């Protein structure tokens, strides 16, 4: 009897050990950051891949945080998104962040990422626009798109097939940069800020008279595009997949193009080119802490060396420009160290009035 009891206890003990091993090995397969404090944020879609990256998740996990990130247009975040469920908002522009900061009575914001606005295009289009004097070489190993000369073409309603000597893209479509929807997307608002600056004789739009002056040609730049997508990822994915035929010029964040180049996944083909508008605008991705550990996320993005290095790998410029440029040089890629010709973004109130007026034409 004692021997049977001993055998029974041994079996029970062995079973317990097996169960412990099974459950213990399951812990090793947990999602990085599981068990950490969940912090919810909402921001521009161009940052979604960064927050979803396993390396980024691991770094936040080391600090006891697990970040859940939802995407929305920056203007939507500042005006219509219910921010109640979120610990931080991360729009892609400082004006939108300032609006949220004021509305939510927040004392401190963080600007860990910056990205110049740029135009994604193709080598035949670059050659064609170079011949028209619209594109020329910049100060470094990059090319610029002269916005004033571009607006001369759009102001006359010039079609691609009307450009002299055009055999590369003889299409009966207006010469237009493709943007996102100005009613909800920050990149479209940045485009409006850029063209309005040039249309206003290279001065920031700051008066009702200036608003009235720039509005008619600005409306045309958007309405003549037809359907526009609400997220900056939309037109860029079309650019990657559909090629030159659908949209030969696409207004994007520099980080979107560099991110794909840095991945080395073949999505950026040799004929794909990046132009920097002259003047250009710097999109300042600004995190507004709302509650809980939202401020901690902003602090870590601004100070943690691993997160800053990973941000650079996603094409974002941080407060360490040397690390950003060294990374590009190591991958044999080029980006301007400095963009001297930068336009001024209008105040949030001015930009909102212009956007609201343009929205009326969509209805």
C-alpha positions as CSV (number, residue, x, y, z in Angstrom):
1,X,0.0,0.0,0.0
2,X,2.8,2.4,0.9
3,X,4.6,1.6,-2.3
4,X,1.4,2.4,-4.3
5,X,1.0,5.7,-2.5
6,X,4.6,6.6,-3.2
7,X,4.2,5.8,-6.9
8,X,1.0,7.8,-6.9
9,X,2.7,10.8,-5.3
10,X,5.5,10.5,-7.8
11,X,3.1,10.5,-10.7
12,X,1.3,13.6,-9.3
13,X,4.6,15.4,-8.7
14,X,5.8,14.5,-12.3
15,X,2.5,15.8,-13.7
16,X,2.9,19.1,-11.8
17,X,6.4,19.5,-13.1
18,X,5.2,18.9,-16.7
19,X,2.5,21.4,-16.3
20,X,4.9,23.9,-14.8
21,X,7.3,23.4,-17.7
22,X,4.5,23.8,-20.3
23,X,3.2,27.0,-18.7
24,X,6.7,28.3,-18.1
25,X,7.7,27.8,-21.7
26,X,4.5,29.6,-22.7
27,X,5.8,32.7,-20.8
28,X,8.8,32.7,-23.0
29,X,6.5,33.1,-26.0
30,X,4.6,36.1,-24.6
31,X,4.3,39.2,-26.7
32,X,7.0,41.7,-25.8
33,X,5.7,44.2,-23.3
34,X,2.9,41.9,-22.2
35,X,2.1,42.5,-18.5
36,X,3.4,46.1,-18.8
37,X,1.2,49.1,-18.3
38,X,-0.9,49.8,-21.4
39,X,-0.6,53.4,-22.8
40,X,-3.0,54.3,-25.6
41,X,-2.2,56.9,-28.2
42,X,-3.6,58.3,-31.4
43,X,-1.5,59.9,-34.2
44,X,-0.7,60.1,-37.9
45,X,-0.6,56.9,-39.9
46,X,3.0,57.5,-40.9
47,X,4.0,56.6,-37.3
48,X,2.0,53.4,-37.0
49,X,4.7,51.1,-38.4
50,X,7.2,52.6,-35.9
51,X,5.0,51.8,-32.8
52,X,4.2,48.3,-34.2
53,X,7.9,47.4,-34.7
54,X,9.0,44.6,-32.3
55,X,12.2,46.4,-31.4
56,X,10.2,49.5,-30.4
57,X,7.8,47.4,-28.4
58,X,10.8,45.7,-26.6
59,X,12.3,49.1,-25.7
60,X,9.0,50.4,-24.2
61,X,8.6,47.0,-22.5
62,X,11.9,47.5,-20.7
63,X,10.5,50.7,-19.3
64,X,7.3,48.9,-18.1
65,X,5.1,50.3,-20.9
66,X,3.1,48.7,-23.8
67,X,2.0,51.4,-26.3
68,X,-1.2,50.8,-28.3
69,X,-1.4,53.2,-31.2
70,X,-4.4,54.1,-33.4
71,X,-4.1,56.1,-36.6
72,X,-6.1,59.2,-37.5
73,X,-5.6,62.4,-39.5
74,X,-3.9,65.1,-37.6
75,X,-6.7,67.6,-38.2
76,X,-9.2,65.0,-37.1
77,X,-7.3,64.4,-33.9
78,X,-7.4,68.2,-33.2
79,X,-11.1,68.6,-34.0
80,X,-13.3,65.5,-34.1
81,X,-11.6,62.5,-32.5
82,X,-12.8,61.6,-29.0
83,X,-9.5,61.9,-27.0
84,X,-11.1,60.5,-23.9
85,X,-9.8,56.9,-24.3
86,X,-6.3,58.1,-25.1
87,X,-3.2,58.8,-22.9
88,X,-1.5,60.9,-25.6
89,X,-2.2,62.5,-29.0
90,X,0.6,62.5,-31.5
91,X,-0.4,64.7,-34.5
92,X,2.1,65.4,-37.3
93,X,2.1,69.2,-37.0
94,X,2.8,71.7,-34.3
95,X,-0.4,73.8,-35.0
96,X,-2.7,70.8,-34.4
97,X,-0.8,69.9,-31.3
98,X,-1.1,73.5,-30.0
99,X,-4.8,73.3,-30.5
100,X,-5.0,70.1,-28.5
101,X,-2.7,71.6,-25.8
102,X,-4.9,74.6,-25.4
103,X,-8.2,72.6,-25.4
104,X,-6.9,70.1,-22.9
105,X,-5.0,72.6,-20.8
106,X,-1.7,70.7,-21.1
107,X,1.5,72.3,-19.8
108,X,4.2,70.4,-21.7
109,X,4.5,68.8,-25.1
110,X,7.2,66.8,-26.8
111,X,8.5,67.0,-30.4
112,X,10.7,63.9,-30.8
113,X,10.3,63.5,-34.6
114,X,10.6,66.0,-37.5
115,X,10.2,65.4,-41.2
116,X,10.5,67.7,-44.2
117,X,7.6,67.6,-46.7
118,X,8.7,66.2,-50.0
119,X,7.4,65.1,-53.4
120,X,7.7,61.4,-54.5
121,X,8.0,61.1,-58.3
122,X,9.8,59.2,-61.1
123,X,12.9,59.8,-63.1
124,X,11.1,60.5,-66.4
125,X,9.0,63.2,-64.6
126,X,12.1,64.7,-63.1
127,X,13.7,65.0,-66.5
128,X,10.6,66.5,-68.0
129,X,10.2,69.1,-65.3
130,X,13.9,69.8,-65.3
131,X,13.5,70.7,-69.0
132,X,10.7,73.1,-68.0
133,X,12.8,74.8,-65.3
134,X,10.5,73.5,-62.6
135,X,13.1,71.1,-61.1
136,X,16.8,71.8,-60.5
137,X,19.7,70.6,-58.4
138,X,19.7,71.7,-54.7
139,X,22.8,72.6,-52.6
140,X,23.6,69.0,-52.0
141,X,23.0,65.6,-53.6
142,X,19.3,66.2,-54.0
143,X,16.9,67.9,-56.3
144,X,14.3,70.6,-55.6
145,X,10.9,71.4,-57.1
146,X,10.4,75.1,-57.5
147,X,6.9,75.8,-56.1
148,X,6.6,79.2,-57.8
149,X,7.3,77.7,-61.2
150,X,5.0,74.8,-60.5
151,X,2.2,77.2,-59.6
152,X,2.8,79.0,-62.9
153,X,1.9,75.8,-64.7
154,X,-1.1,75.0,-62.5
155,X,-2.4,78.6,-62.7
156,X,-2.7,78.2,-66.5
157,X,-4.3,74.8,-66.2
158,X,-1.4,73.2,-68.0
159,X,-1.8,69.5,-69.0
160,X,1.1,67.1,-69.1
161,X,0.6,66.6,-72.9
162,X,1.0,70.3,-73.4
163,X,4.6,70.4,-72.1
164,X,7.1,70.9,-75.0
165,X,8.9,67.8,-76.0
166,X,7.0,65.5,-73.6
167,X,7.3,62.0,-74.8
168,X,7.7,60.4,-71.3
169,X,4.3,61.2,-70.0
170,X,2.0,62.6,-72.7
171,X,-1.2,62.3,-70.7
172,X,-4.3,64.5,-70.9
173,X,-4.3,65.3,-67.2
174,X,-3.5,68.6,-65.5
175,X,0.0,69.0,-64.0
176,X,-0.9,68.5,-60.3
177,X,0.7,67.2,-57.1
178,X,-1.5,64.5,-55.5
179,X,-2.3,65.1,-51.9
180,X,-4.5,63.7,-49.2
181,X,-7.9,65.1,-48.2
182,X,-7.5,68.7,-46.8
183,X,-10.5,68.2,-44.6
184,X,-8.8,65.8,-42.2
185,X,-5.1,65.1,-43.1
186,X,-2.1,67.0,-41.9
187,X,0.0,66.4,-45.1
188,X,-2.7,68.2,-47.1
189,X,-2.7,71.0,-44.6
190,X,1.0,71.3,-45.0
191,X,0.6,71.5,-48.7
192,X,-1.9,74.3,-48.3
193,X,0.5,76.1,-45.9
194,X,3.3,75.8,-48.5
195,X,1.4,76.9,-51.6
196,X,-0.3,79.7,-49.7
197,X,3.1,81.0,-48.6
198,X,4.3,81.2,-52.2
199,X,1.0,82.6,-53.5
200,X,1.2,85.3,-50.9
201,X,4.5,86.6,-52.3
202,X,6.6,84.3,-50.0
203,X,5.1,85.6,-46.9
204,X,3.1,83.8,-44.2
205,X,-0.7,84.3,-44.6
206,X,-1.7,86.3,-41.6
207,X,-4.5,88.8,-42.7
208,X,-8.0,88.4,-44.1
209,X,-6.7,90.1,-47.3
210,X,-4.0,87.5,-47.7
211,X,-6.5,84.7,-47.1
212,X,-8.8,86.1,-49.8
213,X,-5.9,86.4,-52.2
214,X,-4.6,82.8,-51.9
215,X,-7.9,80.9,-51.5
216,X,-9.1,80.7,-55.1
217,X,-5.9,79.2,-56.6
218,X,-5.5,77.0,-53.5
219,X,-9.1,75.6,-53.9
220,X,-8.3,74.7,-57.5
221,X,-5.2,72.8,-56.5
222,X,-7.3,70.5,-54.4
223,X,-10.6,70.2,-56.2
224,X,-9.0,69.5,-59.6
225,X,-7.4,66.4,-58.1
226,X,-10.8,64.7,-57.8
227,X,-11.0,62.0,-55.1
228,X,-8.4,62.3,-52.3
229,X,-7.6,59.9,-49.6
230,X,-7.8,60.7,-45.9
231,X,-4.5,59.2,-44.8
232,X,-0.9,59.9,-46.0
233,X,-0.3,56.2,-46.3
234,X,-3.0,56.0,-49.1
235,X,-1.4,58.0,-51.9
236,X,2.0,56.8,-51.0
237,X,1.0,53.1,-51.3
238,X,-0.6,54.0,-54.6
239,X,2.7,55.5,-55.7
240,X,4.6,52.4,-54.7
241,X,2.1,50.0,-56.3
242,X,0.5,51.8,-59.3
243,X,3.6,53.6,-60.6
244,X,3.7,56.8,-62.7
245,X,0.4,56.3,-64.5
246,X,-1.9,57.1,-61.6
247,X,0.0,59.9,-59.8
248,X,3.3,61.2,-61.2
249,X,3.8,63.6,-58.3
250,X,2.8,62.7,-54.7
251,X,3.1,65.0,-51.6
252,X,4.5,62.9,-48.8
253,X,6.6,63.1,-45.6
254,X,10.3,62.6,-46.3
255,X,10.3,59.8,-43.6
256,X,7.9,57.7,-45.7
257,X,10.3,57.5,-48.6
258,X,13.4,57.0,-46.5
259,X,11.7,54.4,-44.4
260,X,11.2,52.2,-47.4
261,X,14.7,52.8,-48.7
262,X,16.1,51.9,-45.3
263,X,14.1,48.7,-45.2
264,X,15.8,47.7,-48.4
265,X,12.6,45.7,-49.3
266,X,12.7,46.6,-53.0
267,X,9.6,48.8,-52.8
268,X,11.6,51.9,-53.8
269,X,12.8,51.1,-57.4
270,X,15.7,52.8,-59.1
271,X,13.4,55.0,-61.2
272,X,11.7,56.4,-58.1
273,X,12.9,59.8,-57.0
274,X,12.4,62.2,-54.1
275,X,12.1,66.0,-54.7
276,X,12.3,68.6,-52.0
277,X,9.9,71.6,-52.6
278,X,11.5,75.0,-52.6
279,X,10.5,76.4,-50.2
280,X,9.6,73.4,-48.1
281,X,8.0,72.9,-44.7
282,X,9.1,71.0,-41.7
283,X,6.4,68.8,-40.2
284,X,7.0,68.6,-36.5
285,X,5.5,65.5,-35.0
286,X,4.4,66.7,-31.6
287,X,3.2,64.5,-28.7
288,X,0.6,65.9,-26.4
289,X,0.3,64.0,-23.1
290,X,-3.3,63.8,-22.0
291,X,-3.3,61.6,-18.9
292,X,-1.6,58.6,-17.2
293,X,1.7,57.6,-18.7
294,X,1.3,59.6,-21.9
295,X,4.0,62.1,-20.8
296,X,6.3,59.2,-20.1
297,X,6.0,58.0,-23.8
298,X,6.9,61.5,-25.0
299,X,9.9,61.7,-22.6
300,X,11.2,58.3,-23.7
301,X,10.9,59.1,-27.4
302,X,12.8,62.3,-26.8
303,X,15.6,60.9,-24.6
304,X,16.0,57.1,-25.0
305,X,19.0,56.5,-27.3
306,X,17.5,53.2,-28.6
307,X,14.2,54.8,-29.5
308,X,15.9,57.7,-31.2
309,X,18.1,55.3,-33.2
310,X,15.0,53.3,-34.2
311,X,13.2,56.5,-35.2
312,X,16.0,57.3,-37.6
313,X,15.7,53.8,-39.1
314,X,12.1,54.7,-39.9
315,X,13.2,57.9,-41.7
316,X,12.4,60.4,-38.9
317,X,14.8,63.2,-38.0
318,X,15.4,63.5,-34.3
319,X,17.4,66.0,-32.2
320,X,20.5,64.0,-33.2
321,X,21.1,65.0,-36.8
322,X,24.5,63.4,-37.0
323,X,23.1,60.0,-36.1
324,X,20.4,60.4,-38.8
325,X,22.9,61.4,-41.5
326,X,25.4,58.7,-40.4
327,X,22.7,56.1,-40.8
328,X,21.9,57.2,-44.3
329,X,25.6,57.3,-45.3
330,X,26.1,53.8,-43.9
331,X,23.2,52.6,-46.1
332,X,24.6,54.7,-49.1
333,X,21.5,56.9,-49.1
334,X,21.3,60.7,-49.4
335,X,19.2,63.4,-47.7
336,X,19.9,67.1,-47.3
337,X,21.6,68.0,-44.0
338,X,19.9,71.4,-44.1
339,X,17.0,72.8,-46.0
340,X,17.6,76.5,-46.0
341,X,14.5,77.6,-47.8
342,X,11.6,76.9,-45.5
343,X,8.2,78.5,-45.5
344,X,6.3,79.6,-42.4
345,X,3.1,77.8,-41.4
346,X,0.2,80.1,-40.7
347,X,-1.4,80.2,-37.2
348,X,-3.7,77.4,-36.4
349,X,-6.7,79.7,-36.6
350,X,-5.7,81.0,-40.1
351,X,-5.0,77.5,-41.4
352,X,-8.4,76.3,-40.1
353,X,-10.3,79.1,-41.8
354,X,-8.6,78.3,-45.1
355,X,-9.3,74.6,-44.7
356,X,-12.9,75.2,-43.8
357,X,-13.4,77.3,-46.9
358,X,-11.9,74.7,-49.1
359,X,-14.1,72.0,-47.4
360,X,-17.2,73.9,-48.6
361,X,-16.2,73.1,-52.2
362,X,-16.1,69.4,-51.5
363,X,-19.8,69.6,-50.5
